[in-house]
Amino acid sequence: MPAIGEGKRGEAGHIGYLLRQAHAAHRIRMEHALQDVGLTLPQFSVLTMLASYPGASSADLARLSLLTPQTLSVIVGNLARAGAVSRRPHAQHGRIQVIELTAAGESLLASGKAATQAVEAALLADIPADEERAVRHWLVQIAKRLDDIG
């Protein structure tokens, strides 16, 4: 079995596989870091997006968090039971739920950010700022290009 970096798991591998391999390694490290805080990675993503885009609809929040609407609904329900988010009917559209961070949710998000800071920093260790900008640009362009395909 080749180690990461060898054979098709290295630079000669398919680019999609290499993205998936990097994502899996990152996900595992993030899940481990968040475990002590009592959050899952999808919960952390939802809290992050709620803080970044207040007032987003559930559908928008699902897209922003890269989750299905059904999964988002379960996560929001669990976060609401934990007191991290609140839900209320939209002022003009009664069937739409407005989801908001509570003070407890803001505190939980801050703990999650602190717990994952080292993991995030490790992604960019030894990468010069100009290369980081290029990687960020490349990743965004990939997502935009593939999203346009539909």
C-alpha positions as CSV (number, residue, x, y, z in Angstrom):
1,M,0.0,0.0,0.0
2,P,1.6,3.3,-1.0
3,A,1.9,6.0,1.7
4,I,0.5,9.5,1.1
5,G,2.8,11.1,-1.3
6,E,3.8,7.9,-3.1
7,G,2.5,6.6,-6.4
8,K,-1.1,7.6,-7.3
9,R,-1.3,9.1,-3.7
10,G,1.4,11.5,-4.7
11,E,1.8,14.3,-7.3
12,A,1.3,11.8,-10.1
13,G,-2.2,11.0,-8.9
14,H,-5.5,12.2,-10.3
15,I,-6.2,15.8,-9.2
16,G,-9.7,14.9,-7.9
17,Y,-8.3,12.1,-5.8
18,L,-5.6,14.4,-4.4
19,L,-8.2,17.0,-3.4
20,R,-10.3,14.3,-1.8
21,Q,-7.2,12.9,0.0
22,A,-6.3,16.4,1.4
23,H,-10.0,17.0,2.3
24,A,-10.2,13.7,4.2
25,A,-6.9,14.4,6.1
26,H,-8.2,17.9,7.0
27,R,-11.6,16.6,8.1
28,I,-10.2,14.0,10.4
29,R,-7.9,16.6,12.1
30,M,-10.8,19.1,12.4
31,E,-13.1,16.5,13.9
32,H,-10.5,15.5,16.4
33,A,-9.9,19.1,17.4
34,L,-13.6,19.8,17.7
35,Q,-14.3,16.6,19.8
36,D,-13.1,18.3,23.0
37,V,-15.4,21.2,22.4
38,G,-18.4,18.9,21.9
39,L,-19.0,19.9,18.2
40,T,-19.1,17.9,15.0
41,L,-17.5,19.5,11.9
42,P,-20.9,20.0,10.2
43,Q,-22.2,21.7,13.4
44,F,-19.1,23.9,13.4
45,S,-19.7,24.8,9.8
46,V,-23.3,25.7,10.4
47,L,-22.4,27.9,13.4
48,T,-19.7,29.6,11.3
49,M,-22.0,30.3,8.5
50,L,-24.8,31.6,10.8
51,A,-22.3,34.0,12.4
52,S,-21.0,35.1,8.9
53,Y,-24.4,35.4,7.2
54,P,-27.1,36.3,9.7
55,G,-30.6,36.1,8.3
56,A,-29.7,33.4,5.7
57,S,-32.6,31.1,4.9
58,S,-32.4,27.4,5.8
59,A,-31.9,26.6,2.2
60,D,-29.1,29.2,1.9
61,L,-27.5,27.9,5.1
62,A,-27.5,24.4,3.8
63,R,-25.8,25.5,0.6
64,L,-23.3,27.6,2.5
65,S,-22.5,24.8,4.9
66,L,-22.2,22.2,2.1
67,L,-25.0,20.1,3.6
68,T,-28.3,18.8,2.3
69,P,-31.4,20.6,3.6
70,Q,-32.4,17.4,5.5
71,T,-29.0,17.2,7.2
72,L,-29.1,20.9,8.0
73,S,-32.6,20.4,9.6
74,V,-31.3,17.7,11.9
75,I,-28.2,19.7,12.9
76,V,-30.2,22.9,13.6
77,G,-32.6,20.8,15.7
78,N,-29.7,19.4,17.7
79,L,-28.1,22.9,18.1
80,A,-31.4,24.3,19.2
81,R,-31.9,21.6,21.8
82,A,-28.3,22.5,23.1
83,G,-29.3,26.1,23.3
84,A,-26.7,27.2,20.6
85,V,-29.3,28.5,18.1
86,S,-32.8,29.8,18.3
87,R,-35.6,29.6,15.7
88,R,-38.5,31.9,15.1
89,P,-40.9,32.5,12.3
90,H,-39.9,35.1,9.7
91,A,-41.8,38.4,10.1
92,Q,-43.3,38.4,6.6
93,H,-43.1,34.7,5.7
94,G,-44.6,32.7,8.6
95,R,-43.5,29.3,7.2
96,I,-39.9,30.4,6.9
97,Q,-37.8,29.9,10.1
98,V,-35.2,32.5,11.0
99,I,-32.2,30.7,12.7
100,E,-30.0,32.8,14.9
101,L,-27.0,32.2,17.1
102,T,-27.6,32.5,20.8
103,A,-25.0,33.8,23.3
104,A,-24.3,30.1,24.1
105,G,-23.9,29.5,20.3
106,E,-21.5,32.4,20.0
107,S,-19.4,31.0,22.9
108,L,-19.5,27.5,21.4
109,L,-18.3,28.9,18.0
110,A,-15.5,30.8,19.7
111,S,-14.4,27.6,21.5
112,G,-14.6,25.7,18.2
113,K,-12.5,28.4,16.4
114,A,-9.9,28.3,19.2
115,A,-9.8,24.5,19.1
116,T,-9.3,24.4,15.3
117,Q,-6.8,27.3,15.0
118,A,-3.8,25.0,15.0
119,V,-5.3,22.7,12.4
120,E,-6.0,25.6,10.1
121,A,-2.6,27.1,10.7
122,A,-1.0,23.7,9.8
123,L,-2.6,23.9,6.3
124,L,-0.6,26.9,5.5
125,A,2.6,26.1,7.4
126,D,5.7,26.9,5.3
127,I,3.6,28.4,2.5
128,P,4.6,31.9,1.5
129,A,1.8,34.5,1.3
130,D,1.8,34.8,-2.5
131,E,1.5,31.0,-2.8
132,E,-1.3,31.0,-0.2
133,R,-3.2,33.6,-2.3
134,A,-2.6,31.5,-5.4
135,V,-4.0,28.3,-3.7
136,R,-7.0,30.2,-2.4
137,H,-7.7,31.6,-5.8
138,W,-7.3,28.2,-7.4
139,L,-9.7,26.5,-5.0
140,V,-12.3,29.2,-5.5
141,Q,-12.0,29.0,-9.3
142,I,-12.4,25.2,-9.2
143,A,-15.6,25.5,-7.1
144,K,-16.9,28.3,-9.4
145,R,-16.1,26.4,-12.6
146,L,-17.6,23.1,-11.4
147,D,-20.6,24.9,-10.0
148,D,-21.3,26.5,-13.4
149,I,-21.4,23.0,-15.0
150,G,-24.3,22.4,-12.6
